[in-house]
Amino acid sequence: MDDSPTAASLRSCDNQSSNDLGDAGLPGGRAQSGPRAALRLAGKAVRHPGRAVLRLLLRARLARTGVAVDRMRLVSWVSERFGVDAAALQAEYRDSDFCREYASGRRKLWEFTGPQRLGTSDALSHEALYLVVRATRPRVVVETGVLYGSASAHILAALARNGEGELFSIDLPRDPQEPAHDFLVPAELRKRWTFVEGDSRRELPALLERQSEIDLFHHDSLHTSQHMTWEFQTAFRRLGPQGVLSSHDVRIAHSVREIFRPNAFQTFCERHGLRWRTFHNSGLALRTLVSALGLVAPAF
Ligand SMILES: C[S@@+](CC[C@H](N)C(=O)[O-])C[C@H]1O[C@@H](n2cnc3c(N)ncnc32)[C@H](O)[C@@H]1O
């Protein structure tokens, strides 16, 4: 299988730069360029110095391996783990109508004049979700943290291409003035989608109770160590033997005091003996024999 990167594999569908960090308070988003944005960021740094330190730390960590390298690692890993031609899936994604429609949705989001939160995830994490969904053909996908529907749209586009599967997404109520949760989700993809409004603390257990098994869980809600660990634990109990655990923000330090502690994703995977990898700021984990037998590996 040829995993070598094509020219297309080095650029992203929404034309973000190759060192794209999404717009989670970092370069890559509309509010992040120009003198006004610089002033806004400087103001934020003065008001929340701890957060500024964490942002700088994340930026330094992510700069260690460039996005292009991580994109190649992702393609190789998906090909190897799932026995698919991930480079072909990547090309399919890049050439899709969805990709063009999504890029146009992002432009509309940048032009949106009402209140808007930063936090839309980065292009590589979208691509990772698209490839994993195409490669593993999940029947039931659950995600937490939708914001304006960026990751949801990519999961739904891959499910549509598979011709099967459903996505259940949970997010808190939003300010009615800001873009809707489905802003970036093309209308024709919404039929496989159930959006649940509320706190995942309450809604995730209830949603999982209604499913006998889930095939993919994606976390991108509240990134405290406690909340991430709780979501992983809760979802993992319902994850099928071939299930995939996915998370965004796996390279962040959870607080200034936790700068030298591993991210909750890494800790969870190691504790449960899962095979895991990070690509840029996203993590993917698979069950191993240890976890499939319900054993928990000793924490270290
Ligand atoms: C980083 S954004 C999600 C980005 C999104 N996944 C994307 O692809 O662009 C985090 C989202 O998590 C939501 N959130 C935060 N705490 C939550 C909670 N306890 N339950 C559900 N959603 C939560 C926020 O409302 C916000 O929309």
The ligand as a Tripos MOL2 file, in Angstrom:
@<TRIPOS>MOLECULE
LIG
   27    29     1     0     0
SMALL
NO_CHARGES

@<TRIPOS>ATOM
      1 C1        -13.5560   23.4270   21.4280 C.3       1 LIG1
      2 S1        -15.2570   23.6740   21.1900 S.3       1 LIG1
      3 C2        -15.6940   22.3390   20.1230 C.3       1 LIG1
      4 C3        -15.1530   22.4840   18.7260 C.3       1 LIG1
      5 C4        -15.8120   21.5590   17.7410 C.3       1 LIG1
      6 N1        -15.6350   20.1670   18.0830 N.3       1 LIG1
      7 C5        -15.3060   21.7920   16.3370 C.2       1 LIG1
      8 O1        -15.0920   20.8130   15.6300 O.co2     1 LIG1
      9 O2        -15.1100   22.9310   15.9390 O.co2     1 LIG1
     10 C6        -15.8710   23.1560   22.7430 C.3       1 LIG1
     11 C7        -17.3880   23.0260   22.8260 C.3       1 LIG1
     12 O3        -17.6610   22.2490   23.9880 O.3       1 LIG1
     13 C8        -18.8530   22.7220   24.5620 C.3       1 LIG1
     14 N2        -18.8760   22.3020   25.9620 N.ar      1 LIG1
     15 C9        -18.1100   22.7620   26.9830 C.ar      1 LIG1
     16 N3        -18.4290   22.1230   28.1350 N.ar      1 LIG1
     17 C10       -19.3940   21.2220   27.8230 C.ar      1 LIG1
     18 C11       -20.1360   20.2780   28.5790 C.ar      1 LIG1
     19 N4        -19.9500   20.1160   29.8830 N.pl3     1 LIG1
     20 N5        -21.0580   19.5240   27.9210 N.ar      1 LIG1
     21 C12       -21.2530   19.6770   26.5840 C.ar      1 LIG1
     22 N6        -20.5880   20.5600   25.8260 N.ar      1 LIG1
     23 C13       -19.6690   21.3330   26.4280 C.ar      1 LIG1
     24 C14       -18.8020   24.2200   24.3560 C.3       1 LIG1
     25 O4        -20.1140   24.7490   24.3980 O.3       1 LIG1
     26 C15       -18.1330   24.3300   22.9860 C.3       1 LIG1
     27 O5        -19.0900   24.4470   21.9720 O.3       1 LIG1
@<TRIPOS>BOND
     1     1     2 1
     2     2     3 1
     3     2    10 1
     4     3     4 1
     5     4     5 1
     6     5     6 1
     7     5     7 1
     8     7     8 2
     9     7     9 1
    10    10    11 1
    11    11    12 1
    12    11    26 1
    13    12    13 1
    14    13    14 1
    15    13    24 1
    16    14    15 ar
    17    14    23 ar
    18    15    16 ar
    19    16    17 ar
    20    17    18 ar
    21    17    23 ar
    22    18    19 1
    23    18    20 ar
    24    20    21 ar
    25    21    22 ar
    26    22    23 ar
    27    24    25 1
    28    24    26 1
    29    26    27 1
@<TRIPOS>SUBSTRUCTURE
     1 LIG1         1 GROUP 0 **** ****
